[in-house]
Amino acid sequence: MTNNQRLRCIAGHLARLSPSSGQQSTPLNFAVGALLALTKAEQLDYPSLKSSGTRGLRMWRKAKGICLEIERGLDLPTHGEWLAGYYFNDGIIRIAVAYEHIVRHVTKLHGNESFRRLKREAVREGLKTEWVSSWESVHKEVNRLKHQNLKFVDGPLLKYDQALQALDHLVYALKWGTKRRNR
């Protein structure tokens, strides 16, 4: 199955979910945003991007050009390597947020619980371990983004296929969570 076909299948599954509350609809909205972002990254040929020792500087030059265009009042970019990466990052952030929202809804943990505790309680409530693994891979990549880990300098360690798998698993997790109807 191609990435485009997988994205269309995920879209269909998301469209069939029925939240019963605002708490349940929030992660669904983030999931749709992730779907949109990964679809746009795919359209912009994100998976073909290659990492190189100068990627960070090359991306900054492109980002700087975007800033100059915005300053001049020009149209926002509609294509390019930097924009593909922007959409990829947006997608994985939204996947991580959606997972956390649905897990917190089901587990009723709404404080400063550790990621480890959230995972443990989610599995206890019935979240499948493969879905948790997908969530964890995206969570780690988002933390790399947030904490400027040296491993991120030349691009993410999470591959597009892994992000797409995490989005697919997220749909199942959302279905799991929305069936729980505000316990």
Secondary structure, 3 states (H helix, E strand, C coil): CCHHHHHHHHHHHHHCCCCCCHHHHHHHHHHHHHHHHHHHHHHCCHHHCCCCCCHHHHHHHHHHHHHHHHHCCCCCCCCCHHHHHHHHHHHHHHHHHHHHHHHHHHHCCCCCCCHHHHHHHHHHHCCCHHHHHHHHHHHHHHHHHHHCCHHHCCCCCCCHHHHHHHHHHHHHHHHHHHCCCCC
